[in-house]
Amino acid sequence: MSNQVDSQSSTYIHGSSPEEQRRLSLLNDLLNLKCLKELNPDAGSRILDVGCGLGQFSRAVSHAVGTDGFVMGVERDEQQFKQAGDLASERGERELVEFRLGDALELPLSDAEWGTFDLAYCRFLLEHLSDPIIAVSQMAKAVRPGGRIFLVDDDHDYFHPWPEPENFQPLWQAYVRSYEHLGNDPYIGRQLVVLLQQAGLTSVQNSSIFFGGCAGNDSFQSVAGNLVSALAGAKETIFSSGLLDQATYERGMKGLKVWTERPDSALWYSICCAEGVVSATNARI
Ligand SMILES: C[S@@+](CC[C@H](N)C(=O)[O-])C[C@H]1O[C@@H](n2cnc3c(N)ncnc32)[C@H](O)[C@@H]1O
């Protein structure tokens, strides 16, 4: 499936092809434990995962809250939604999470469900929305007074592969600009606290999750592979936006691949997290 365009909620740059689903699945394997530690969900709580993708993290969260808890995952893309259900069934975990097809900008909740969740979170969603504040406000409305909102997202400025891969900068800049070209914010990570404040949340805190590594680490080839796959998946968008010609793109990808084989390569990258509490006054706005 090509990148999904929706007039109301913008374009998802990575799409949902089988190759992209493999990349996303591997990214979950690499990050879920670290994210779960930051999210720190309470046993028995009701949780909403917005833009849940393949639902692997939703299932990890469901295991953490236990059988007295409840996890709902909302996903807009039909392919991702179907794959989330299929993956859960393959693992014998179909009952763990209620997957619901719907848009983060207009959450598919019934009247009785608004304001009933203890925690709503999204990971790597807001960077793909042209109106992220609407999604955060919807999450705030879904959560009860005193409940939490947890946001996890990229800031492409906090990304430093070193030594600098040859011919990489033009490719990286084109990738970052392709987000802007789609009307989205490649630097959303630094905005997370602003978004929580704008949505009326209190007790806001921030933190980060390391998603780098270096040659010699067990996970480094997987982390670097995720980067290569993300750039390969964005190729169509980069070209159709006229941001780079093919030769420059290929030179950048070659430089990156050579860099992944160096004995001294290191990726310095952290993912941004921010959390706020829903007050009685901003619930159900
Ligand atoms: C990078 S993936 C992250 C998936 C998942 N949160 C994770 O961390 O593994 C972003 C997901 O958000 C979904 N998405 C994009 N725009 C959306 C929207 N407006 N409403 C709901 N889901 C959306 C995409 O289809 C994709 O599955």
The ligand as a MOL file (V3000), in Angstrom:
LIG
                    3D

  0  0  0     0  0            999 V3000
M  V30 BEGIN CTAB
M  V30 COUNTS 27 29 0 0 0
M  V30 BEGIN ATOM
M  V30 1 C 5.3960 5.0530 13.1360 0
M  V30 2 S 3.9090 4.1960 13.3240 0 CHG=1
M  V30 3 C 3.9430 3.8780 15.0820 0
M  V30 4 C 3.0230 2.7850 15.4960 0
M  V30 5 C 3.0390 2.4730 16.9760 0
M  V30 6 N 2.5760 3.5950 17.7470 0
M  V30 7 C 4.4140 2.0550 17.4250 0
M  V30 8 O 5.0750 2.8360 18.1220 0
M  V30 9 O 4.8370 0.9530 17.0670 0 CHG=-1
M  V30 10 C 2.6350 5.4310 13.2210 0
M  V30 11 C 1.2490 4.8290 13.0980 0
M  V30 12 O 0.2870 5.8970 13.2040 0
M  V30 13 C -0.7410 5.6360 12.2700 0
M  V30 14 N -1.4350 6.8910 11.9920 0
M  V30 15 C -1.0020 7.9340 11.2450 0
M  V30 16 N -1.9180 8.9130 11.2520 0
M  V30 17 C -2.9450 8.4900 12.0320 0
M  V30 18 C -4.1690 9.0630 12.4490 0
M  V30 19 N -4.5370 10.2780 12.0380 0
M  V30 20 N -4.9750 8.3590 13.2630 0
M  V30 21 C -4.6280 7.1160 13.6930 0
M  V30 22 N -3.4680 6.5200 13.3260 0
M  V30 23 C -2.6380 7.1970 12.5100 0
M  V30 24 C -0.0170 5.0510 11.0760 0
M  V30 25 O -0.9030 4.3670 10.2010 0
M  V30 26 C 0.9920 4.1560 11.7560 0
M  V30 27 O 0.4870 2.8790 11.9680 0
M  V30 END ATOM
M  V30 BEGIN BOND
M  V30 1 1 1 2
M  V30 2 1 2 3
M  V30 3 1 2 10
M  V30 4 1 3 4
M  V30 5 1 4 5
M  V30 6 1 5 6
M  V30 7 1 5 7
M  V30 8 2 7 8
M  V30 9 1 7 9
M  V30 10 1 10 11
M  V30 11 1 11 12
M  V30 12 1 11 26
M  V30 13 1 12 13
M  V30 14 1 13 14
M  V30 15 1 13 24
M  V30 16 1 14 15
M  V30 17 1 14 23
M  V30 18 2 15 16
M  V30 19 1 16 17
M  V30 20 1 17 18
M  V30 21 2 17 23
M  V30 22 1 18 19
M  V30 23 2 18 20
M  V30 24 1 20 21
M  V30 25 2 21 22
M  V30 26 1 22 23
M  V30 27 1 24 25
M  V30 28 1 24 26
M  V30 29 1 26 27
M  V30 END BOND
M  V30 END CTAB
M  END
